[in-house]
Amino acid sequence: MERCVFCMIADGEVESKKIWEDEELVVFHDLNPQAPFHVLIVPKKHISSLDDVEDEDVYLLGKLLTTAKKISERYHLKEGYRIVVNTGSAAGQVIAHLHFHLLAGRHMSWPPG
């Protein structure tokens, strides 16, 4: 099994500012925030990117999104938030471990990027 920095954060080997953790996910503040509220929602299971998701991961993908909703409620992100999933280096994926960015606290322009 691959070991990356997100695997080490999930296992508690690398320190992070965690705001949520359960058996399958960990949520922590991004080290390079792009909004006043910017966290990463990361599955503990190592999946390199969205391209590597299998049929068996459907529940986990749903849980990533429902956790985003729960985080938005807990942190009162009433004005809205954005979920970003970068897949591949050309899209800006730096860590080869599937993760969702949850950004809020500022107006988001369109198109992104």
N, C-alpha and C positions, 0 to 999 in steps of 0.2 A: 504494500500500500504506500502511496506517495505521502510524504510529510512536507507540509508547507507552513508558512507562518500562521495561516488561519487555522490549520490543524493544531498547531502548538497553542494558539490562543484558546481554542475550544477545549483543549486538554489542561489548560491552566499553567502551561509551561512558559508562556510569554504573557506579560502583564498587559492589560487593556482596561479601558473605562467601560466595563460591561454595564448594561442597563436592563438586560433580560437574558435569562438562560433557562432552558428546559432540557429534556432528554435528547432532543433532535436539533436544536438551534441555539445559537448564541448571537446576541445583538450588542454592539459596542460602538463607541464614537470613532469616527474616521479621524486618522492622524492629520489629514490634510483637508479640512472641511471646506466645502464649496457653498455652504449656506449656514445661517446661524444654528440650525439643527441639521446635523448630518451624521447618520449612523449607518452601519453595515449590518445587514441581516444575513447570517452565514449558517448553512447547514453544517452539522458536525461531521456528517458523512463527506468524505472527500469526493467531489465531482469537479473535474477541471474547469468545465464551462457549460453553458447551456447546450452546446453541441454534444456534450457527453451524457446528457440526461437519458435515462432508460425508462421504459414503460413502468418499471417498478418504483420510479421516483415521482409518480404523479401525485401521490398524497403529500410528499415532502414539498413539492412546488406549491401546492395549495396552501400548505402550512406557512410557507415563506410569506405569501400574500396576506393571509389572515392575521399573521403576526404583525405585519405592517399596519393593518387596521387597528389592532390592539395597542400598538405603540402610539399611533396617532391619537387614540382616545386617552391613553394614560398621560400623554404630554400635551394634550389640548391643542392639537394642530388643526384648529377649526377653520383656518383660512385656506387650508389645502396643503397638499404635499405631492411630491413627485417620487416615483420609483424608477430607478435606472438599473438596467442589467447590461453591462458591457460584455461582449463575447468576441474574443480574439484581440490581438494587439492593435490592429488597425482601428478597432472601436474603442480603444483605451483601456482594455483589460490588462492590469499590471500583475496581479496575483492570479496564478492559475488554480483558482478554487472558486467555484460558483458563489456569487454573493450579490445581494440586492442593496443598492444605495437608497436610503430614504432621506430625502431632502425637504426642508421646510423653513419657514421663517423669513422668506423674501419672495418677491415676485419672480416667477420663472418665465423666461421669454421663450418664444417659439420661432423658428426651429432651434432645438438645442444644438450644442456642439460647435 
